[in-house]
Each structure stands twice: as structure tokens, then as C-alpha cells.
């Protein structure tokens, strides 16, 4: 699991990792609801950009009206990093 944590820290920026962790705390949020809910702490454009980036590298998935959620890979990485911290 140490390797997973090291990999994630090297691949994701601090801001991307921070938003990655926010996804775990926001069950059943759609993409839009997530962006609206966390726009008080992060600019909406940043949230949108990071979520799209996380989707492009296969860590999260979302579609219109469907909840924002981790992919199998995203869940595996989230658990690996969580166990190392």
C-alpha cells in the first residue's frame, strides 16, 4: 500500500488530491451539486477542471443526473492512501 500512496502523491497535485478526498465526503452528489456545494472553498472552474481530470485518468465517474462516484481503481487508491495516512 505504501507504493499506492507514493504513486498518488506523485501523480496528483495537492489541490487534485484535496478534491479527490472531498468526493468521499459527498455521497450521492451529482457533478453539479458537488461543484455548487464546494464552491465556497474552491473556485467552480477549479472544481470542474479537477473532476474532469480525475475522470480522464479513471479515478471517478459521473454522468448527467447520476451521482459522482469512484471507479474501482479510484476506490482502491482511496483505500490505499487512507491506510497509509
N, C-alpha and C positions, 0 to 999 in steps of 0.2 A: 504493500500500500504506500510505502514511502515513495516509490517510483511514480505513482499516480499523482501524489501531492506535488512532487518536484516538477513533473510534466505540466500540470495545470498552471502552476506559478510561472513557468517559463512561457507558456503559450498565451495565457490571458493576461491582459493588463489589470492593474489594481481595480479600476473602475468596472471592467467587464466582470471580474470575479465578485465584486461587491453586488452588482446587479444579478449575477448568477445566484447568489445566496438569497436575494430578495424573492426570487421565484419560489423558493421552498416555503417562504412565509406567506404566500398569497395563493392558497388553493382555490381553484375554480375561477380564477380571474381570466377574462379574455385578454387578448393583446391590448385592446383599447382601455379596458378597465384597469389593467396593470399600469399602463402609461399614465392615465389620469390620476390614479391613486398615489403614485410615487413621484409625480411631477413637482411636488413641494420640496423634495430633497434633491432631485436631479432634473435637468432640463429635458423637456419632452423629446427633443431631437436626439439627445444622447441616449435616452431610454430606447427609442425606436431603432436607432442605429445599432446599439449593442444587442438588442433582442434579435434583430435580423442577422447580425453576425453570428450569434450563438446558434441560430437556426442553420445558417450556412455551413457551420462546422459540425452539425449533427448533434448538438447538445440539448436543444429544445425543439418543440414543435408547436405550431399554432395555425389555425385557420379561422376564417370569418365565423364568429359566433361560438367557436369551440374554445375550451379552456387552454390556457398556456400551460404546457407541461414538459417535464424532462423526457427525453428519449431514454431508451435502455442504457445507452452509453452515458448520457447526462446523469442518470440516477447512479450508475456505477461510479462515476467520477465524484459526484457529490458525496457519496458514502465513503469513498476512499480518502477524500480530503478531510471530511468531518472526523474520521477516525484518527487522522494524523495530527489534528489540532487540539 
